[in-house]
Every structure is written in structure tokens, then in C-alpha cells.
């Protein structure tokens, strides 16, 4: 797991349109890099919509937002369109970034141990350094934007 004080990686991945997303694209702005398990599930939709509904407020306070899951670019395009999301979604199908950031690991689903995405948000400062981490149950999906703005 990457921790507070660590430098975030430069190469983040490709978004839903196949465009390269890099940390340097956000130099001079804070970046909310959030990892979520799956497009079109209730918790992930609530989290994305919280960030969407407060997007202007986040931007006014100097934040950009990028979502990441292991879903395909095609899945992300549909998820973005359906929920009118104004920010890019990285299709990390090989979970390289998920693993690099520590958002991929063992978790319990329906009583069984499985490998998967651990819901995690990294708030990265203007210089690319991780300032804050919300992980697992710390992430309140319906109020996630307020959590970030209040931090």
C-alpha cells in the first residue's frame, strides 16, 4: 500500500477513450485518485455520483478526480454515460496500478476470501505526494466528496 508521504507513480493508465493518463497531467492541482471494485454496482455508483454531484466544489478547491477499476474501457464508457460522470475512468484491466498502489488484495465477499479491488482513495497534492488515504470501510460511498472536502 502506498502511504501518506509517498510519491504517486507517473504513469496511471489509459482512460475509457484509450487516452494516457499521467500524474504530470495534474501538476499544480490536487488529485483525487479513487479505486473502486466494479462499474454499475450500488456502492460504486453511489461513490461516483457523490464525486459527480460535488465536482464543481471539488474543482473550485483545486481538485481533479480520476476513477480506477479493473473494468474495461467499454464498461467505463457506459458507466460514465449512464451516470453523467465528468471525470476520466482508468481501465486497469491487468490491475497493474491497483497492485502498485496497494488497492488490490485479499478481501471477504459473501463469506469467502477472494482477490479483488479494495475501495481506496488517495488524495495527492500539487507535487504528486500522497496527502491522505481513505481505505476500505473508511470510505463512505454516499458522502465521499464531503469526506474529501472536509479533510
RASUL-V730395 format. One record per backbone hydrogen bond with DSSP energy under -1.0 kcal/mol. NH is the residue of the N-H (numbers start at 1). CO is the residue of the C=O. If there is no record, write none. Layout:
nh=NH co=CO
nh=NH co=CO
This chain:
nh=2 co=101
nh=5 co=130
nh=6 co=3
nh=8 co=128
nh=12 co=21
nh=13 co=21
nh=15 co=19
nh=18 co=15
nh=21 co=13
nh=23 co=10
nh=25 co=22
nh=26 co=23
nh=27 co=24
nh=28 co=126
nh=29 co=26
nh=30 co=62
nh=31 co=124
nh=32 co=64
nh=33 co=122
nh=34 co=66
nh=35 co=120
nh=36 co=68
nh=41 co=38
nh=45 co=41
nh=46 co=42
nh=47 co=43
nh=48 co=44
nh=49 co=45
nh=50 co=46
nh=51 co=47
nh=52 co=48
nh=53 co=49
nh=54 co=50
nh=55 co=52
nh=58 co=54
nh=59 co=55
nh=60 co=56
nh=61 co=57
nh=62 co=59
nh=63 co=58
nh=64 co=30
nh=66 co=32
nh=67 co=88
nh=68 co=34
nh=69 co=90
nh=76 co=72
nh=77 co=73
nh=78 co=74
nh=79 co=75
nh=80 co=76
nh=81 co=77
nh=82 co=78
nh=83 co=79
nh=85 co=80
nh=90 co=67
nh=91 co=14
nh=92 co=69
nh=92 co=90
nh=93 co=91
nh=95 co=92
nh=99 co=95
nh=100 co=96
nh=101 co=97
nh=103 co=98
nh=105 co=116
nh=107 co=114
nh=109 co=112
nh=112 co=109
nh=114 co=107
nh=116 co=105
nh=118 co=103
nh=120 co=35
nh=121 co=134
nh=122 co=33
nh=123 co=132
nh=124 co=31
nh=125 co=129
nh=128 co=125
nh=130 co=6
nh=131 co=123
nh=132 co=123
nh=134 co=121
nh=136 co=119
nh=138 co=135
nh=139 co=136
nh=143 co=140
nh=147 co=143
nh=148 co=144
nh=149 co=145
nh=150 co=146
nh=151 co=148
